[in-house]
Every structure is written in structure tokens, then in C-alpha cells.
Amino acid sequence: MTLPAFRVLRPASVEQAVRLLADAGPEATVIAGGTDVVPNLQMRLVAPRFLVDIKGLEELRGIGFDERDGLRLGALATLADIAASAAVERGFPVLAGAAQSVAGPLQRNMGTLGGNLCLETRCVWYNQSEFWRVSLGGCLKKDGDVCHVAPGGRRCWAVWSGDMAPALLTLEAELEVAGPRGRRRVPLDKFYRNDGMDRIALEAGELVVAVRVPAAAAFRRGSYRKLRVRDSIDYPLAGVAVAMAVDAAGICRAARLALGAVNPAPRLVPAAAERLEGKRYSPELIEEVAYEAIRTAKPLTTSASTPVYRRDMVRLYTRRALEDLWRA
Ligand SMILES: Cc1cc2nc3c(=O)[nH]c(=O)nc-3n(C[C@H](O)[C@H](O)[C@H](O)COP(=O)(O)OP(=O)(O)OC[C@H]3O[C@@H](n4cnc5c(N)ncnc54)[C@H](O)[C@@H]3O)c2cc1C
């Protein structure tokens, strides 16, 4: 599949990038590693006049940790950098696990954290060639007015299929965003809109600069488990991230559980913290939390797997993650 025609713009600073994006409006698309944008261009899912290539922006690079300010991950940190970082592995195992699980080595070397957090949502009716889509008359998300997943509905169920967001949700991460009106911080749990067509809360001209994880979330036990067709490369069909702190007496002092790839947004399961914190391990408690996880998961037929199987795997992965982490 060939690429459409476009102009590549290479800003020299974040301020210039933001100005270019604000001036061009919907005619511009940001490109970082390009591992999502390029296939989408080839399939004509997007056809911008301008690609704003942010790879040269030094401010968006780097991974740093200190015990007062916590972890800062530049938006251009690659998934391979994050997976290989000693600070991440030591202090944030759920994040290291998620980074290691993304796609294959090629995508991890090219793909960036910012691109991962701003991915397009995915659906079996959407991620197809233009020829394939046109033969069906399009869908709500692109060139049509019907949802093939839930016919009659006006909602797009395309799925959030990134691995890093659930892990970062368990660590109470925030985004640093730059835009035409200056800088702001956005808690990650307010960033996703749970709408397949309007996925993230970035305003026109805005750019993710970095991700911040508070020091209080460091050194928690962590696990990321992922269901996919081929372990060597595929997007998640379900992702379960857990971070927890357990004291010397075996009592859970903090717990966060988040899910990916089973809704149009990555989702925290707030009932998990409510049920786990202050408690000791018991198989009944684990089962209750696993039940809360499947109540949050709403997978539909948007991928090459059935909703029932994906929900079952969410339950199993939640149970296994909690058992392993509690006993670690
Ligand atoms: C075969 C294959 C398998 C894959 N498997 C997985 C997988 O298992 N798990 C997974 O999570 N992903 C997967 N991906 C998707 C992708 O490789 C990764 O998510 C990667 O991290 C995307 O980063 P990127 O820099 O390449 O993003 P890009 O393609 O450059 O950008 C992705 C989106 O983010 C926007 N964007 C990029 N950077 C910024 C920024 N700083 N601020 C605002 N917007 C920004 C772009 O405009 C675009 O909409 C897969 C891709 C392929 C091709």
C-alpha cells in the first residue's frame, strides 16, 4: 500500500511544534516513531497535508528518577529504552513488564511512549484497507454512519489497544502537555474519553511532552499480563496491570488494577483498591476483585477473539497477578 502525498515539517522547539499544529488544525498529524501513523496513512485512515515530525525535540527525550520528584519519562523515550531502564525495572516493574510486551523488537525500537499513549483506537471493521472498508460502506469511525459491532447504536466501540496506559494508570501517572495556551498537567485517568472516535483529551495544537510518575508509587510490586494471538508481535486482546504495596505483616497497603484492550479506553478498576487495601490475602478476596475486573471489562466483537474468552482471561490474569504479587 502506497503513502498519500504530504509535507513533513520538522519544528526546532516545542513552542514551534505547537504553533505549527495550531495553525494547520486538522490538516496536521504528529508523527513520532511512526509505527501507528504510517500504517494508518497507508490504509488511508488518515490523510493529513502535513506531518509534524517531533523526533528532533530534545526536551521530549530522556528517562530520569529521583526519590523526591519520582520518575520522568520523555514522550520520545522508546519502549525499548523503557524496557531496558534499570530505574524502571527496579522501581516500576509493572511498567517494565508492559514495555517488554509491546509488539516485537522493531516496533519497540521505533515506537515511543507518547505515540503509545496517543494511539488510535482499533477495530476489525476499521483497521482495513480503503478498498475493504469502502466495500462495506465505511463505519461510524470512518466514512460511514453504521457501527458494524453494535448496529443501530451511535457509539463507536473501537478499542484502546495500547499496553503502556494501563500500567501507568496503576502508578497514578500524569501527563505534561504543551499547547498554544501554555503547559498543563493532566492526570492519566482523565486523559481517555472511552469513545472510539474521540479517544483522548488533547486540544487542538497540543502535544504530550512527558509522563510523570509520583515518587509515592515507586517500589510497589507490579505485574502486567497480556492476551494476544502471537506472543512475538501482536496488539493486546486484553491487558491486566496491577501495582500493589504489601507490608511485612502481609497486609495490602496500596493497590491499583487497570485494564486495557477491553473498552474504548484503558480503565482503572476503582473497586479493586477499595476491596484490597487494609486486607490480608484470601482466595475469596482475590475472587471478588477478579469479579470486579470483569464487571469493568466490556469487550465486544472488535477483534479476532470472542468477548466471552477475553473476559474470562481478564478474570484469570487478575487472579494470577494478585496471587503472585501478594506472595512475592
Ligand atoms: C505490527 C504492530 C504491532 C503492534 N503491537 C502493539 C502492541 O502490542 N502494543 C501496543 O501498545 N502497541 C502496538 N503497536 C503500536 C505501536 O507500535 C506502539 O503503540 C508505539 O508505541 C507507537 O508509538 P509511535 O512513536 O510509533 O507512534 P506514532 O505512530 O508516531 O504516533 C501514534 C499516534 O500518537 C500521536 N502522537 C505521537 N506522539 C505524540 C505526542 N508526543 N503528543 C501527541 N500526540 C502524539 C500521533 O499523532 C498518532 O496519532 C503495534 C504496531 C504494529 C505496526
The ligand as a Tripos MOL2 file, in Angstrom:
@<TRIPOS>MOLECULE
LIG
   53    58     1     0     0
SMALL
NO_CHARGES

@<TRIPOS>ATOM
      1 C1          2.7120   -4.9270   13.9420 C.3       1 LIG1
      2 C2          2.4440   -3.9660   15.0670 C.ar      1 LIG1
      3 C3          2.1940   -4.4530   16.3230 C.ar      1 LIG1
      4 C4          1.9170   -3.5700   17.3690 C.ar      1 LIG1
      5 N1          1.6830   -4.0910   18.5990 N.ar      1 LIG1
      6 C5          1.4570   -3.2510   19.6450 C.ar      1 LIG1
      7 C6          1.2680   -3.7740   20.9410 C.ar      1 LIG1
      8 O1          1.3470   -4.9700   21.1720 O.2       1 LIG1
      9 N2          1.0150   -2.9150   21.9480 N.ar      1 LIG1
     10 C7          0.9560   -1.5540   21.7550 C.ar      1 LIG1
     11 O2          0.7480   -0.8110   22.7180 O.2       1 LIG1
     12 N3          1.1520   -1.0260   20.5300 N.ar      1 LIG1
     13 C8          1.4230   -1.8190   19.4730 C.ar      1 LIG1
     14 N4          1.6640   -1.3110   18.2260 N.ar      1 LIG1
     15 C9          1.5160    0.1310   18.0180 C.3       1 LIG1
     16 C10         2.7850    0.9570   18.1370 C.3       1 LIG1
     17 O3          3.9100    0.3070   17.5980 O.3       1 LIG1
     18 C11         3.1360    1.3910   19.5430 C.3       1 LIG1
     19 O4          1.9820    1.7100   20.2790 O.3       1 LIG1
     20 C12         4.0890    2.5860   19.5770 C.3       1 LIG1
     21 O5          4.4570    2.8810   20.8920 O.3       1 LIG1
     22 C13         3.5050    3.8540   18.9630 C.3       1 LIG1
     23 O6          4.4770    4.8690   19.1040 O.3       1 LIG1
     24 P1          4.9990    5.6950   17.8370 P.3       1 LIG1
     25 O7          6.0150    6.6540   18.3480 O.co2     1 LIG1
     26 O8          5.4190    4.8130   16.7300 O.co2     1 LIG1
     27 O9          3.6400    6.4510   17.4570 O.3       1 LIG1
     28 P2          3.2610    7.2050   16.1210 P.3       1 LIG1
     29 O10         2.8300    6.2240   15.0890 O.co2     1 LIG1
     30 O11         4.3150    8.1820   15.7340 O.co2     1 LIG1
     31 O12         2.0040    8.0200   16.6730 O.3       1 LIG1
     32 C14         0.8580    7.3590   17.1780 C.3       1 LIG1
     33 C15        -0.2300    8.4000   17.4890 C.3       1 LIG1
     34 O13         0.1820    9.2470   18.5330 O.3       1 LIG1
     35 C16         0.2580   10.6120   18.1280 C.3       1 LIG1
     36 N5          1.4470   11.1360   18.8300 N.ar      1 LIG1
     37 C17         2.6940   10.6100   18.8280 C.ar      1 LIG1
     38 N6          3.4780   11.2570   19.7070 N.ar      1 LIG1
     39 C18         2.7190   12.2220   20.2600 C.ar      1 LIG1
     40 C19         2.9620   13.2130   21.2590 C.ar      1 LIG1
     41 N7          4.1550   13.3470   21.8810 N.pl3     1 LIG1
     42 N8          1.9520   14.0450   21.5850 N.ar      1 LIG1
     43 C20         0.7300   13.9380   20.9940 C.ar      1 LIG1
     44 N9          0.4430   13.0090   20.0620 N.ar      1 LIG1
     45 C21         1.4250   12.1520   19.7120 C.ar      1 LIG1
     46 C22         0.3240   10.5660   16.6160 C.3       1 LIG1
     47 O14        -0.2170   11.7210   16.0070 O.3       1 LIG1
     48 C23        -0.5290    9.3410   16.3230 C.3       1 LIG1
     49 O15        -1.8940    9.6770   16.3600 O.3       1 LIG1
     50 C24         1.9320   -2.1630   17.1540 C.ar      1 LIG1
     51 C25         2.2040   -1.6760   15.8590 C.ar      1 LIG1
     52 C26         2.4550   -2.5620   14.8330 C.ar      1 LIG1
     53 C27         2.7520   -1.9980   13.4660 C.3       1 LIG1
@<TRIPOS>BOND
     1     1     2 1
     2     2     3 ar
     3     2    52 ar
     4     3     4 ar
     5     4     5 ar
     6     4    50 ar
     7     5     6 ar
     8     6     7 ar
     9     6    13 1
    10     7     8 2
    11     7     9 ar
    12     9    10 ar
    13    10    11 2
    14    10    12 ar
    15    12    13 ar
    16    13    14 ar
    17    14    15 1
    18    14    50 ar
    19    15    16 1
    20    16    17 1
    21    16    18 1
    22    18    19 1
    23    18    20 1
    24    20    21 1
    25    20    22 1
    26    22    23 1
    27    23    24 1
    28    24    25 2
    29    24    26 1
    30    24    27 1
    31    27    28 1
    32    28    29 2
    33    28    30 1
    34    28    31 1
    35    31    32 1
    36    32    33 1
    37    33    34 1
    38    33    48 1
    39    34    35 1
    40    35    36 1
    41    35    46 1
    42    36    37 ar
    43    36    45 ar
    44    37    38 ar
    45    38    39 ar
    46    39    40 ar
    47    39    45 ar
    48    40    41 1
    49    40    42 ar
    50    42    43 ar
    51    43    44 ar
    52    44    45 ar
    53    46    47 1
    54    46    48 1
    55    48    49 1
    56    50    51 ar
    57    51    52 ar
    58    52    53 1
@<TRIPOS>SUBSTRUCTURE
     1 LIG1         1 GROUP 0 **** ****
